[in-house]
Amino acid sequence: MIGMLNGRVESVDADTALIDVGGVGYEVRMSATDLGRLHAGQDARVYTYMNISQDAVTLHGFLDRDAKKTFLQLIKVSGIGPKVAQSLLSTLTPIQLAHAIADNDATTLAKAPGLGKKGAQKIILELKGSIDLSRIEDSPAAATAQAPVDTGMEQVIEGLISLGWRQQDAQQAVGEAIKENDVNTPLSAEDVPRVLRFALALMDRGR
């Protein structure tokens, strides 16, 4: 199992980063929060979890250990897969997520795309009491924790979803639009509508 990567960031897309480790490129799925902290050419240490399913082998990555530990706890909840767990970490920091669980705050958890109120309640039911809030608050990562970074990509994805497109299709189209048009991330305010137009054109073309 691959537990950590140390290498150079080759590229950053809507939901993945390509990490070059000794000439081998690893495609790593990451939260929007972590992707917003990466840029091409940067050296990065990424903690990883390898998910093996019938269809694919996927690497999920995290820039700090607490995020990875939180992810591993989330995917133990029945009905919560890696995609939803990653969505939660794009919406909330590990400390915010832990507080929401401790406070029975299903509304805050349900803000994560793809989760819903029932899934949020299930997370609270199964994880409350198992997350050591004091350990997370005392960790070095918590001392420098910031609110999730808005990379601009989320705005485009939400715009596409509001027009009736599925989240997975929207994420893929945004990633392709950014790559094909050499748009830098995080997106500037001016780039958001441009990328939305590019993504819509790609999705209409693929109908």
C-alpha positions as CSV (number, residue, x, y, z in Angstrom):
1,M,0.0,0.0,0.0
2,I,1.2,3.5,-0.8
3,G,1.0,5.6,2.4
4,M,2.8,8.8,1.4
5,L,4.3,10.5,-1.6
6,N,7.2,13.0,-1.7
7,G,7.6,14.7,-5.0
8,R,7.0,17.6,-7.4
9,V,3.5,18.7,-8.4
10,E,3.2,18.3,-12.1
11,S,-0.3,19.6,-12.5
12,V,-3.5,20.4,-10.5
13,D,-7.0,19.7,-11.9
14,A,-10.5,20.0,-10.5
15,D,-10.3,17.0,-8.2
16,T,-6.8,15.6,-8.7
17,A,-3.1,16.4,-8.5
18,L,-0.4,14.7,-10.5
19,I,2.6,14.1,-8.3
20,D,6.0,13.3,-10.0
21,V,8.0,11.0,-7.7
22,G,11.3,10.0,-9.2
23,G,9.9,10.2,-12.8
24,V,6.7,8.3,-12.0
25,G,3.5,10.3,-12.1
26,Y,0.9,9.5,-9.4
27,E,-2.6,10.8,-10.0
28,V,-4.0,11.6,-6.5
29,R,-7.6,12.6,-5.7
30,M,-7.7,15.4,-3.2
31,S,-10.1,17.7,-1.5
32,A,-10.6,21.2,-3.0
33,T,-9.1,22.6,0.2
34,D,-5.8,20.8,-0.4
35,L,-5.8,21.3,-4.1
36,G,-6.1,25.0,-3.5
37,R,-2.8,24.9,-1.7
38,L,-0.9,23.3,-4.5
39,H,0.5,24.6,-7.8
40,A,2.6,23.1,-10.6
41,G,6.3,23.0,-9.8
42,Q,5.8,22.9,-6.1
43,D,7.5,20.2,-3.9
44,A,4.9,18.5,-1.8
45,R,4.5,15.7,0.8
46,V,1.1,14.0,0.4
47,Y,-0.3,11.4,2.8
48,T,-2.2,8.8,0.8
49,Y,-4.8,6.1,1.1
50,M,-5.2,3.5,-1.7
51,N,-8.8,2.5,-2.4
52,I,-9.1,-0.7,-4.3
53,S,-12.5,-1.5,-5.9
54,Q,-13.7,-3.8,-8.7
55,D,-13.4,-1.1,-11.3
56,A,-10.3,0.9,-10.3
57,V,-7.4,1.5,-7.9
58,T,-7.5,5.1,-6.7
59,L,-5.1,7.1,-4.6
60,H,-6.7,9.7,-2.2
61,G,-4.3,12.3,-0.9
62,F,-4.1,14.7,2.1
63,L,-1.6,17.5,3.0
64,D,-1.8,16.7,6.8
65,R,-2.2,13.5,8.9
66,D,-5.4,14.7,10.6
67,A,-7.2,15.0,7.4
68,K,-6.2,11.5,6.4
69,K,-7.3,10.1,9.8
70,T,-10.6,11.9,9.6
71,F,-11.1,10.5,6.0
72,L,-10.4,7.0,7.3
73,Q,-13.0,7.4,10.1
74,L,-15.6,8.7,7.6
75,I,-15.3,5.8,5.2
76,K,-15.9,3.4,8.0
77,V,-19.5,4.8,8.3
78,S,-21.9,2.6,6.5
79,G,-22.9,4.2,3.2
80,I,-20.1,6.8,3.2
81,G,-17.6,6.1,0.5
82,P,-14.3,7.9,-0.4
83,K,-16.0,10.3,-2.8
84,V,-18.4,11.7,-0.1
85,A,-15.6,11.7,2.5
86,Q,-13.4,13.8,0.2
87,S,-16.4,16.1,-0.4
88,L,-16.8,16.6,3.4
89,L,-13.1,17.5,3.6
90,S,-13.5,20.0,0.8
91,T,-16.3,21.7,2.8
92,L,-15.0,21.5,6.3
93,T,-11.6,21.3,8.0
94,P,-11.0,18.2,10.2
95,I,-11.6,20.4,13.4
96,Q,-14.8,21.9,12.0
97,L,-16.0,18.5,11.1
98,A,-15.2,17.1,14.5
99,H,-17.0,20.0,16.2
100,A,-20.1,19.4,14.0
101,I,-20.2,15.7,14.9
102,A,-19.7,16.5,18.6
103,D,-22.5,19.2,18.5
104,N,-24.9,17.0,16.6
105,D,-24.9,19.6,13.8
106,A,-26.2,17.6,10.8
107,T,-27.0,20.8,9.0
108,T,-23.4,21.8,8.8
109,L,-22.3,18.3,7.6
110,A,-25.1,18.2,5.0
111,K,-23.5,21.2,3.2
112,A,-21.1,18.8,1.6
113,P,-22.1,18.0,-2.0
114,G,-23.4,14.4,-2.3
115,L,-24.1,13.8,1.4
116,G,-27.6,14.9,2.4
117,K,-29.3,15.2,5.8
118,K,-29.7,11.4,6.4
119,G,-26.0,10.7,5.6
120,A,-25.0,13.5,8.0
121,Q,-27.1,12.0,10.8
122,K,-25.6,8.6,10.1
123,I,-22.1,10.1,10.5
124,I,-23.0,11.7,13.8
125,L,-24.7,8.5,15.1
126,E,-21.7,6.2,14.2
127,L,-18.8,8.6,14.9
128,K,-19.9,10.7,17.9
129,G,-17.7,9.7,20.9
130,S,-15.0,8.1,18.7
131,I,-13.4,11.3,17.5
132,D,-10.9,12.7,20.1
133,L,-11.6,16.4,19.8
134,S,-8.8,17.5,22.2
135,R,-6.2,15.6,20.2
136,I,-7.2,17.3,16.9
137,E,-7.3,20.7,18.6
138,D,-3.9,20.2,20.1
139,S,-2.3,19.0,16.8
140,P,0.2,21.2,14.9
141,A,-2.1,21.3,11.9
142,A,-5.0,22.7,13.9
143,A,-2.8,25.6,15.1
144,T,-2.4,26.8,11.5
145,A,-5.7,25.5,10.2
146,Q,-7.6,27.8,7.9
147,A,-11.1,27.7,6.4
148,P,-11.3,25.7,3.2
149,V,-9.7,27.5,0.3
150,D,-12.1,28.6,-2.4
151,T,-10.2,27.6,-5.6
152,G,-13.0,29.0,-7.8
153,M,-13.5,25.5,-9.3
154,E,-16.2,24.8,-6.7
155,Q,-18.2,27.8,-8.0
156,V,-18.0,26.5,-11.6
157,I,-19.0,23.0,-10.5
158,E,-21.9,24.3,-8.4
159,G,-23.0,26.4,-11.4
160,L,-23.1,23.3,-13.6
161,I,-24.9,21.2,-11.0
162,S,-27.6,24.0,-10.8
163,L,-28.1,23.7,-14.5
164,G,-28.9,20.0,-14.1
165,W,-25.5,18.3,-14.7
166,R,-24.3,15.5,-12.4
167,Q,-21.5,16.4,-9.9
168,Q,-19.1,13.8,-11.3
169,D,-19.6,15.0,-14.9
170,A,-19.3,18.6,-13.8
171,Q,-16.0,17.9,-12.0
172,Q,-14.6,16.1,-15.0
173,A,-15.6,18.8,-17.4
174,V,-14.1,21.6,-15.2
175,G,-10.8,19.7,-15.0
176,E,-10.7,19.2,-18.7
177,A,-11.6,22.8,-19.4
178,I,-8.8,24.1,-17.1
179,K,-6.3,21.7,-18.7
180,E,-7.3,22.3,-22.3
181,N,-7.2,26.1,-22.0
182,D,-4.1,26.4,-19.7
183,V,-6.1,28.2,-17.0
184,N,-4.2,28.6,-13.7
185,T,-5.6,27.6,-10.4
186,P,-6.9,28.9,-8.0
187,L,-9.2,30.6,-10.5
188,S,-9.5,34.4,-10.5
189,A,-12.9,36.0,-10.4
190,E,-12.5,36.7,-14.1
191,D,-11.6,33.1,-14.9
192,V,-14.7,31.6,-13.2
193,P,-17.2,32.6,-16.0
194,R,-14.6,31.7,-18.6
195,V,-14.1,28.2,-17.3
196,L,-17.9,27.8,-16.9
197,R,-18.3,28.6,-20.6
198,F,-15.5,26.2,-21.6
199,A,-16.9,23.4,-19.4
200,L,-20.5,23.9,-20.8
201,A,-19.1,23.7,-24.3
202,L,-17.3,20.4,-23.5
203,M,-20.4,18.9,-21.9
204,D,-22.7,19.9,-24.7
205,R,-20.2,18.4,-27.2
206,G,-20.3,15.1,-25.2
207,R,-24.1,14.8,-25.3
